[in-house]
Amino acid sequence: MTAPPIRYQSNIAYERSRIHAAAIYCSDGRMGEQFDDFLQNGLKLPRYDRVALPGGPACLAGHPQAHLEEQGVVDELQFLVQVHKLTRIVLIAHQSCAFYASRLELKEPRLELVQRADLVRATAFVHRVTGLEAIEAYFARVGDRSIDFERVEV
């Protein structure tokens, strides 16, 4: 086994300007590249601020099992709105999320119904704690070889 490099320099150029948008999504590493693709190319948000944690926006939907996470994410959002001058927030939930299956003990088809309802609740909650109007919600559906992102009307 080779040791990791002591130093690594990225070849991607650093861009100083902000785009004033953030995304809250699940930390499931199997979907990270797809989330980036959707946000960067689908929604044209090349350098969005990221808030990734198990279940993503689920912690903002009022579940007692996620109370501690809720407080942390609210603090982060309020900081980002104030310091990074956010004007837009995107919430993404994904099909078969382990947070819902394990921590909330839900199974399909109820799991997806709760996730979609949670996106609506989380959108209202984010508006309440940040004052922002531009809050969007999406549900990521896993296909055989791709992930489709569907807008959830809030």
C-alpha positions as CSV (number, residue, x, y, z in Angstrom):
1,M,0.0,0.0,0.0
2,T,1.4,3.4,-1.0
3,A,1.2,6.3,1.4
4,P,-1.0,9.2,0.4
5,P,0.8,12.2,-1.0
6,I,2.1,14.8,1.5
7,R,1.1,17.6,-0.8
8,Y,-1.3,17.7,-3.8
9,Q,-2.1,20.7,-6.0
10,S,-5.4,20.8,-7.8
11,N,-5.3,21.8,-11.5
12,I,-8.7,23.4,-11.2
13,A,-8.5,27.1,-11.2
14,Y,-9.8,29.0,-8.1
15,E,-12.6,31.4,-8.7
16,R,-13.0,34.1,-6.1
17,S,-16.5,35.3,-6.9
18,R,-19.5,33.8,-5.2
19,I,-22.8,32.9,-6.9
20,H,-24.9,33.3,-3.6
21,A,-26.5,29.9,-3.7
22,A,-26.3,26.8,-1.5
23,A,-27.5,23.2,-1.7
24,I,-28.6,20.9,1.1
25,Y,-28.4,17.2,0.2
26,C,-27.6,13.8,1.5
27,S,-24.0,12.9,2.1
28,D,-24.4,9.5,0.3
29,G,-21.1,9.4,-1.6
30,R,-22.6,7.3,-4.4
31,M,-24.5,10.3,-5.6
32,G,-22.1,13.2,-5.1
33,E,-21.0,13.5,-8.7
34,Q,-24.6,13.4,-9.9
35,F,-25.6,16.1,-7.4
36,D,-22.7,18.2,-8.6
37,D,-23.7,17.6,-12.3
38,F,-27.4,18.5,-11.6
39,L,-26.5,21.7,-9.6
40,Q,-23.7,22.8,-11.9
41,N,-25.1,22.0,-15.3
42,G,-28.8,21.5,-14.7
43,L,-29.4,24.5,-12.5
44,K,-26.3,26.5,-13.7
45,L,-24.8,26.9,-10.2
46,P,-21.1,26.3,-10.8
47,R,-19.8,27.1,-7.3
48,Y,-22.6,26.6,-4.9
49,D,-22.1,26.3,-1.1
50,R,-22.6,22.7,0.1
51,V,-24.3,21.4,3.2
52,A,-24.2,17.6,3.0
53,L,-25.3,15.3,5.8
54,P,-27.2,12.0,6.1
55,G,-30.7,12.6,4.9
56,G,-29.9,16.1,3.7
57,P,-33.0,18.3,4.2
58,A,-34.7,15.7,6.3
59,C,-33.2,17.4,9.4
60,L,-35.2,20.5,8.6
61,A,-38.6,18.7,8.4
62,G,-39.3,18.5,12.2
63,H,-38.3,14.9,12.9
64,P,-37.3,14.5,16.6
65,Q,-34.6,12.0,15.6
66,A,-32.8,14.8,13.8
67,H,-33.1,17.6,16.3
68,L,-29.4,18.1,16.9
69,E,-28.7,18.1,13.1
70,E,-31.5,20.7,12.7
71,Q,-29.8,23.1,15.0
72,G,-26.4,22.7,13.3
73,V,-27.8,23.2,9.8
74,V,-29.9,26.2,10.9
75,D,-26.7,27.8,12.3
76,E,-24.8,27.1,9.1
77,L,-27.6,28.4,6.9
78,Q,-27.9,31.6,8.9
79,F,-24.1,32.1,8.7
80,L,-24.1,31.5,4.9
81,V,-27.0,33.8,4.3
82,Q,-25.3,36.6,6.3
83,V,-21.6,36.1,5.3
84,H,-21.9,34.6,1.8
85,K,-25.0,36.7,1.0
86,L,-27.0,33.7,-0.2
87,T,-30.1,34.4,-2.2
88,R,-31.0,30.9,-3.3
89,I,-31.2,27.5,-1.6
90,V,-31.7,24.1,-3.3
91,L,-32.9,21.1,-1.3
92,I,-32.4,17.6,-2.6
93,A,-33.7,14.3,-1.3
94,H,-33.0,11.0,-3.0
95,Q,-34.8,7.7,-3.4
96,S,-34.1,4.9,-0.9
97,C,-32.3,7.2,1.5
98,A,-30.7,5.2,4.4
99,F,-31.5,8.0,6.8
100,Y,-35.2,7.4,6.3
101,A,-34.9,3.7,6.2
102,S,-32.7,3.4,9.3
103,R,-33.2,6.3,11.5
104,L,-36.9,6.9,10.7
105,E,-37.6,3.2,10.1
106,L,-39.6,3.8,6.9
107,K,-40.1,1.5,4.0
108,E,-41.2,2.1,0.4
109,P,-43.7,3.3,-0.8
110,R,-44.3,5.4,2.3
111,L,-40.6,6.4,2.4
112,E,-40.8,8.4,-0.8
113,L,-44.1,10.0,0.3
114,V,-42.6,11.2,3.5
115,Q,-39.5,12.5,1.7
116,R,-41.6,14.5,-0.6
117,A,-43.7,15.9,2.2
118,D,-40.5,16.6,4.1
119,L,-39.2,18.7,1.2
120,V,-42.2,20.9,1.4
121,R,-41.9,21.2,5.2
122,A,-38.1,21.9,4.9
123,T,-38.7,24.6,2.3
124,A,-41.1,26.4,4.6
125,F,-38.7,26.0,7.5
126,V,-35.7,27.3,5.6
127,H,-37.8,30.3,4.5
128,R,-38.8,31.0,8.1
129,V,-35.2,30.8,9.5
130,T,-33.5,32.6,6.6
131,G,-36.1,35.0,5.2
132,L,-35.2,33.8,1.6
133,E,-37.8,33.4,-1.0
134,A,-35.8,31.5,-3.6
135,I,-35.9,28.0,-2.2
136,E,-36.3,25.0,-4.5
137,A,-36.8,21.3,-3.8
138,Y,-36.0,18.3,-5.9
139,F,-36.3,14.5,-5.6
140,A,-33.5,12.4,-7.1
141,R,-34.8,9.1,-8.5
142,V,-32.3,6.3,-9.0
143,G,-32.6,4.5,-12.4
144,D,-30.6,1.6,-13.7
145,R,-27.7,3.7,-14.9
146,S,-28.6,7.3,-14.1
147,I,-30.3,9.6,-11.6
148,D,-33.2,11.8,-12.6
149,F,-34.0,15.0,-10.7
150,E,-37.7,15.9,-10.4
151,R,-38.8,19.3,-9.1
152,V,-41.1,19.0,-6.1
153,E,-43.7,21.8,-6.0
154,V,-43.7,23.6,-2.7
